C-alpha cells in the first residue's frame, strides 16, 4: 500500500498484478487496472509526476495516476 502526501489517495497492489486506487475524500474506488499478470512487489507515490509507481515481479515499473 501507498498513499499520496495529502492522504487523499491510497493505492493497493496484489499478487496477481492488480492495482487499485481509493479516493478517501469521495469514499470510492477511483481506478482499478491490471498492468501485469505478475505480482506487485512494491508501491510508492512519485511526487514529480503526481502518480503512483508500482514495481512488479516481472522486473518492470508501472505508473498509475489517480
Backbone as XML, in Angstrom:
<?xml version="1.0"?>
<chain id="A" units="angstrom">
  <residue number="1" name="UNK">
    <atom name="N" x="0.838" y="-1.177" z="0.000"/>
    <atom name="CA" x="0.000" y="0.000" z="0.000"/>
    <atom name="C" x="0.879" y="1.236" z="0.000"/>
  </residue>
  <residue number="2" name="UNK">
    <atom name="N" x="0.307" y="2.300" z="-0.547"/>
    <atom name="CA" x="0.987" y="3.593" z="-0.548"/>
    <atom name="C" x="-0.086" y="4.676" z="-0.571"/>
  </residue>
  <residue number="3" name="UNK">
    <atom name="N" x="0.285" y="5.865" z="-0.117"/>
    <atom name="CA" x="-0.644" y="6.993" z="-0.128"/>
    <atom name="C" x="0.073" y="8.221" z="-0.660"/>
  </residue>
  <residue number="4" name="UNK">
    <atom name="N" x="-0.700" y="9.146" z="-1.227"/>
    <atom name="CA" x="-0.110" y="10.412" z="-1.637"/>
    <atom name="C" x="0.157" y="11.252" z="-0.379"/>
  </residue>
  <residue number="5" name="UNK">
    <atom name="N" x="0.996" y="12.292" z="-0.455"/>
    <atom name="CA" x="1.353" y="13.062" z="0.728"/>
    <atom name="C" x="0.162" y="13.710" z="1.446"/>
  </residue>
  <residue number="6" name="UNK">
    <atom name="N" x="-0.872" y="14.059" z="0.719"/>
    <atom name="CA" x="-2.046" y="14.691" z="1.334"/>
    <atom name="C" x="-2.978" y="13.668" z="1.979"/>
  </residue>
  <residue number="7" name="UNK">
    <atom name="N" x="-2.797" y="12.402" z="1.644"/>
    <atom name="CA" x="-3.652" y="11.357" z="2.188"/>
    <atom name="C" x="-4.993" y="11.222" z="1.505"/>
  </residue>
  <residue number="8" name="UNK">
    <atom name="N" x="-5.132" y="11.817" z="0.339"/>
    <atom name="CA" x="-6.400" y="11.708" z="-0.381"/>
    <atom name="C" x="-6.528" y="10.369" z="-1.095"/>
  </residue>
  <residue number="9" name="UNK">
    <atom name="N" x="-5.427" y="9.885" z="-1.673"/>
    <atom name="CA" x="-5.464" y="8.650" z="-2.445"/>
    <atom name="C" x="-4.633" y="7.567" z="-1.770"/>
  </residue>
  <residue number="10" name="UNK">
    <atom name="N" x="-5.158" y="6.360" z="-1.791"/>
    <atom name="CA" x="-4.438" y="5.198" z="-1.275"/>
    <atom name="C" x="-4.409" y="4.157" z="-2.389"/>
  </residue>
  <residue number="11" name="UNK">
    <atom name="N" x="-3.241" y="3.619" z="-2.654"/>
    <atom name="CA" x="-3.096" y="2.611" z="-3.711"/>
    <atom name="C" x="-2.777" y="1.257" z="-3.092"/>
  </residue>
  <residue number="12" name="UNK">
    <atom name="N" x="-3.312" y="0.221" z="-3.702"/>
    <atom name="CA" x="-3.026" y="-1.148" z="-3.282"/>
    <atom name="C" x="-2.614" y="-1.968" z="-4.500"/>
  </residue>
  <residue number="13" name="UNK">
    <atom name="N" x="-1.857" y="-3.000" z="-4.254"/>
    <atom name="CA" x="-1.459" y="-3.925" z="-5.304"/>
    <atom name="C" x="-1.528" y="-5.342" z="-4.774"/>
  </residue>
  <residue number="14" name="UNK">
    <atom name="N" x="-1.639" y="-6.317" z="-5.676"/>
    <atom name="CA" x="-1.758" y="-7.700" z="-5.211"/>
    <atom name="C" x="-0.830" y="-8.637" z="-5.973"/>
  </residue>
  <residue number="15" name="UNK">
    <atom name="N" x="-0.910" y="-9.906" z="-5.613"/>
    <atom name="CA" x="-0.010" y="-10.911" z="-6.178"/>
    <atom name="C" x="-0.372" y="-11.361" z="-7.584"/>
  </residue>
  <residue number="16" name="UNK">
    <atom name="N" x="-1.486" y="-10.918" z="-8.116"/>
    <atom name="CA" x="-1.836" y="-11.266" z="-9.496"/>
    <atom name="C" x="-1.708" y="-10.069" z="-10.439"/>
  </residue>
  <residue number="17" name="UNK">
    <atom name="N" x="-1.159" y="-8.945" z="-9.948"/>
    <atom name="CA" x="-0.867" y="-7.803" z="-10.810"/>
    <atom name="C" x="-1.921" y="-6.723" z="-10.854"/>
  </residue>
  <residue number="18" name="UNK">
    <atom name="N" x="-2.902" y="-6.769" z="-9.978"/>
    <atom name="CA" x="-3.956" y="-5.756" z="-9.964"/>
    <atom name="C" x="-3.539" y="-4.570" z="-9.099"/>
  </residue>
  <residue number="19" name="UNK">
    <atom name="N" x="-3.796" y="-3.370" z="-9.609"/>
    <atom name="CA" x="-3.588" y="-2.130" z="-8.867"/>
    <atom name="C" x="-4.930" y="-1.434" z="-8.715"/>
  </residue>
  <residue number="20" name="UNK">
    <atom name="N" x="-5.169" y="-0.843" z="-7.557"/>
    <atom name="CA" x="-6.407" y="-0.116" z="-7.327"/>
    <atom name="C" x="-6.112" y="1.142" z="-6.520"/>
  </residue>
  <residue number="21" name="UNK">
    <atom name="N" x="-6.847" y="2.209" z="-6.820"/>
    <atom name="CA" x="-6.685" y="3.476" z="-6.102"/>
    <atom name="C" x="-8.013" y="3.850" z="-5.460"/>
  </residue>
  <residue number="22" name="UNK">
    <atom name="N" x="-7.937" y="4.132" z="-4.168"/>
    <atom name="CA" x="-9.112" y="4.536" z="-3.401"/>
    <atom name="C" x="-9.033" y="6.032" z="-3.140"/>
  </residue>
  <residue number="23" name="UNK">
    <atom name="N" x="-10.122" y="6.744" z="-3.421"/>
    <atom name="CA" x="-10.221" y="8.180" z="-3.165"/>
    <atom name="C" x="-10.873" y="8.356" z="-1.792"/>
  </residue>
  <residue number="24" name="UNK">
    <atom name="N" x="-10.085" y="8.750" z="-0.812"/>
    <atom name="CA" x="-10.581" y="8.874" z="0.562"/>
    <atom name="C" x="-11.648" y="9.956" z="0.661"/>
  </residue>
  <residue number="25" name="UNK">
    <atom name="N" x="-11.461" y="11.085" z="-0.023"/>
    <atom name="CA" x="-12.422" y="12.185" z="0.049"/>
    <atom name="C" x="-13.784" y="11.785" z="-0.518"/>
  </residue>
  <residue number="26" name="UNK">
    <atom name="N" x="-13.772" y="11.053" z="-1.624"/>
    <atom name="CA" x="-15.022" y="10.618" z="-2.265"/>
    <atom name="C" x="-15.546" y="9.313" z="-1.676"/>
  </residue>
  <residue number="27" name="UNK">
    <atom name="N" x="-14.723" y="8.653" z="-0.873"/>
    <atom name="CA" x="-15.056" y="7.355" z="-0.289"/>
    <atom name="C" x="-15.485" y="6.352" z="-1.372"/>
  </residue>
  <residue number="28" name="UNK">
    <atom name="N" x="-14.633" y="6.259" z="-2.401"/>
    <atom name="CA" x="-14.939" y="5.371" z="-3.530"/>
    <atom name="C" x="-13.643" y="4.920" z="-4.193"/>
  </residue>
  <residue number="29" name="UNK">
    <atom name="N" x="-13.713" y="3.730" z="-4.799"/>
    <atom name="CA" x="-12.593" y="3.262" z="-5.616"/>
    <atom name="C" x="-12.587" y="4.077" z="-6.891"/>
  </residue>
  <residue number="30" name="UNK">
    <atom name="N" x="-11.462" y="4.715" z="-7.174"/>
    <atom name="CA" x="-11.369" y="5.600" z="-8.330"/>
    <atom name="C" x="-10.896" y="4.865" z="-9.575"/>
  </residue>
  <residue number="31" name="UNK">
    <atom name="N" x="-9.972" y="3.953" z="-9.383"/>
    <atom name="CA" x="-9.402" y="3.288" z="-10.560"/>
    <atom name="C" x="-8.902" y="1.901" z="-10.182"/>
  </residue>
  <residue number="32" name="UNK">
    <atom name="N" x="-9.123" y="0.944" z="-11.077"/>
    <atom name="CA" x="-8.593" y="-0.401" z="-10.929"/>
    <atom name="C" x="-8.067" y="-0.846" z="-12.284"/>
  </residue>
  <residue number="33" name="UNK">
    <atom name="N" x="-6.885" y="-1.431" z="-12.290"/>
    <atom name="CA" x="-6.315" y="-1.932" z="-13.544"/>
    <atom name="C" x="-5.396" y="-3.110" z="-13.229"/>
  </residue>
  <residue number="34" name="UNK">
    <atom name="N" x="-5.046" y="-3.836" z="-14.252"/>
    <atom name="CA" x="-4.119" y="-4.960" z="-14.111"/>
    <atom name="C" x="-3.055" y="-4.847" z="-15.196"/>
  </residue>
  <residue number="35" name="UNK">
    <atom name="N" x="-1.996" y="-4.083" z="-14.925"/>
    <atom name="CA" x="-0.978" y="-3.856" z="-15.948"/>
    <atom name="C" x="-0.054" y="-5.048" z="-16.194"/>
  </residue>
  <residue number="36" name="UNK">
    <atom name="N" x="-0.088" y="-6.033" z="-15.314"/>
    <atom name="CA" x="0.790" y="-7.187" z="-15.455"/>
    <atom name="C" x="0.111" y="-8.432" z="-14.879"/>
  </residue>
  <residue number="37" name="UNK">
    <atom name="N" x="0.516" y="-9.576" z="-15.367"/>
    <atom name="CA" x="-0.003" y="-10.828" z="-14.826"/>
    <atom name="C" x="0.875" y="-11.306" z="-13.669"/>
  </residue>
  <residue number="38" name="UNK">
    <atom name="N" x="1.959" y="-10.582" z="-13.420"/>
    <atom name="CA" x="2.863" y="-10.897" z="-12.311"/>
    <atom name="C" x="2.472" y="-10.044" z="-11.109"/>
  </residue>
  <residue number="39" name="UNK">
    <atom name="N" x="2.881" y="-10.437" z="-9.947"/>
    <atom name="CA" x="2.513" y="-9.722" z="-8.732"/>
    <atom name="C" x="3.160" y="-8.355" z="-8.613"/>
  </residue>
  <residue number="40" name="UNK">
    <atom name="N" x="2.533" y="-7.516" z="-7.814"/>
    <atom name="CA" x="3.077" y="-6.204" z="-7.492"/>
    <atom name="C" x="3.945" y="-6.370" z="-6.247"/>
  </residue>
  <residue number="41" name="UNK">
    <atom name="N" x="5.202" y="-5.952" z="-6.338"/>
    <atom name="CA" x="6.123" y="-6.145" z="-5.224"/>
    <atom name="C" x="6.248" y="-4.919" z="-4.333"/>
  </residue>
  <residue number="42" name="UNK">
    <atom name="N" x="6.000" y="-3.724" z="-4.874"/>
    <atom name="CA" x="6.104" y="-2.504" z="-4.068"/>
    <atom name="C" x="5.321" y="-1.380" z="-4.735"/>
  </residue>
  <residue number="43" name="UNK">
    <atom name="N" x="4.856" y="-0.446" z="-3.909"/>
    <atom name="CA" x="4.136" y="0.739" z="-4.388"/>
    <atom name="C" x="4.704" y="1.979" z="-3.711"/>
  </residue>
  <residue number="44" name="UNK">
    <atom name="N" x="4.721" y="3.082" z="-4.436"/>
    <atom name="CA" x="5.180" y="4.349" z="-3.858"/>
    <atom name="C" x="4.522" y="5.496" z="-4.605"/>
  </residue>
  <residue number="45" name="UNK">
    <atom name="N" x="4.406" y="6.636" z="-3.949"/>
    <atom name="CA" x="3.923" y="7.856" z="-4.582"/>
    <atom name="C" x="5.113" y="8.542" z="-5.230"/>
  </residue>
  <residue number="46" name="UNK">
    <atom name="N" x="4.963" y="8.969" z="-6.479"/>
    <atom name="CA" x="6.019" y="9.665" z="-7.209"/>
    <atom name="C" x="5.599" y="11.116" z="-7.358"/>
  </residue>
  <residue number="47" name="UNK">
    <atom name="N" x="6.098" y="11.947" z="-6.472"/>
    <atom name="CA" x="5.659" y="13.333" z="-6.377"/>
    <atom name="C" x="5.930" y="14.154" z="-7.636"/>
  </residue>
  <residue number="48" name="UNK">
    <atom name="N" x="7.031" y="13.881" z="-8.317"/>
    <atom name="CA" x="7.398" y="14.653" z="-9.510"/>
    <atom name="C" x="6.315" y="14.589" z="-10.594"/>
  </residue>
  <residue number="49" name="UNK">
    <atom name="N" x="5.622" y="13.450" z="-10.689"/>
    <atom name="CA" x="4.582" y="13.283" z="-11.707"/>
    <atom name="C" x="3.178" y="13.242" z="-11.130"/>
  </residue>
  <residue number="50" name="UNK">
    <atom name="N" x="3.059" y="13.188" z="-9.812"/>
    <atom name="CA" x="1.736" y="13.116" z="-9.192"/>
    <atom name="C" x="1.037" y="11.799" z="-9.474"/>
  </residue>
  <residue number="51" name="UNK">
    <atom name="N" x="1.817" y="10.721" z="-9.493"/>
    <atom name="CA" x="1.278" y="9.385" z="-9.768"/>
    <atom name="C" x="1.853" y="8.382" z="-8.768"/>
  </residue>
  <residue number="52" name="UNK">
    <atom name="N" x="1.273" y="7.206" z="-8.772"/>
    <atom name="CA" x="1.857" y="6.090" z="-8.047"/>
    <atom name="C" x="2.728" y="5.310" z="-9.006"/>
  </residue>
  <residue number="53" name="UNK">
    <atom name="N" x="3.773" y="4.706" z="-8.490"/>
    <atom name="CA" x="4.590" y="3.776" z="-9.271"/>
    <atom name="C" x="4.569" y="2.434" z="-8.555"/>
  </residue>
  <residue number="54" name="UNK">
    <atom name="N" x="4.522" y="1.382" z="-9.331"/>
    <atom name="CA" x="4.455" y="0.034" z="-8.789"/>
    <atom name="C" x="5.512" y="-0.826" z="-9.457"/>
  </residue>
  <residue number="55" name="UNK">
    <atom name="N" x="6.306" y="-1.502" z="-8.661"/>
    <atom name="CA" x="7.250" y="-2.459" z="-9.233"/>
    <atom name="C" x="6.585" y="-3.831" z="-9.230"/>
  </residue>
  <residue number="56" name="UNK">
    <atom name="N" x="6.991" y="-4.634" z="-10.191"/>
    <atom name="CA" x="6.372" y="-5.939" z="-10.368"/>
    <atom name="C" x="7.426" y="-7.027" z="-10.362"/>
  </residue>
  <residue number="57" name="UNK">
    <atom name="N" x="6.983" y="-8.240" z="-10.106"/>
    <atom name="CA" x="7.892" y="-9.385" z="-10.138"/>
    <atom name="C" x="8.373" y="-9.702" z="-11.551"/>
  </residue>
  <residue number="58" name="UNK">
    <atom name="N" x="7.806" y="-9.038" z="-12.550"/>
    <atom name="CA" x="8.309" y="-9.221" z="-13.915"/>
    <atom name="C" x="9.502" y="-8.308" z="-14.201"/>
  </residue>
  <residue number="59" name="UNK">
    <atom name="N" x="9.921" y="-7.499" z="-13.200"/>
    <atom name="CA" x="11.088" y="-6.632" z="-13.354"/>
    <atom name="C" x="10.785" y="-5.264" z="-13.911"/>
  </residue>
  <residue number="60" name="UNK">
    <atom name="N" x="9.536" y="-4.955" z="-14.152"/>
    <atom name="CA" x="9.153" y="-3.662" z="-14.718"/>
    <atom name="C" x="8.548" y="-2.763" z="-13.657"/>
  </residue>
  <residue number="61" name="UNK">
    <atom name="N" x="8.472" y="-1.475" z="-13.978"/>
    <atom name="CA" x="7.837" y="-0.484" z="-13.119"/>
    <atom name="C" x="6.654" y="0.096" z="-13.889"/>
  </residue>
  <residue number="62" name="UNK">
    <atom name="N" x="5.521" y="0.188" z="-13.222"/>
    <atom name="CA" x="4.292" y="0.681" z="-13.852"/>
    <atom name="C" x="3.843" y="1.954" z="-13.138"/>
  </residue>
  <residue number="63" name="UNK">
    <atom name="N" x="3.325" y="2.885" z="-13.907"/>
    <atom name="CA" x="2.836" y="4.149" z="-13.373"/>
    <atom name="C" x="1.311" y="4.135" z="-13.435"/>
  </residue>
  <residue number="64" name="UNK">
    <atom name="N" x="0.675" y="4.577" z="-12.354"/>
    <atom name="CA" x="-0.789" y="4.641" z="-12.324"/>
    <atom name="C" x="-1.198" y="5.967" z="-11.696"/>
  </residue>
  <residue number="65" name="UNK">
    <atom name="N" x="-1.946" y="6.736" z="-12.452"/>
    <atom name="CA" x="-2.391" y="8.056" z="-11.987"/>
    <atom name="C" x="-3.756" y="7.944" z="-11.313"/>
  </residue>
  <residue number="66" name="UNK">
    <atom name="N" x="-3.945" y="8.746" z="-10.262"/>
    <atom name="CA" x="-5.269" y="8.742" z="-9.618"/>
    <atom name="C" x="-6.260" y="9.442" z="-10.467"/>
  </residue>
</chain>
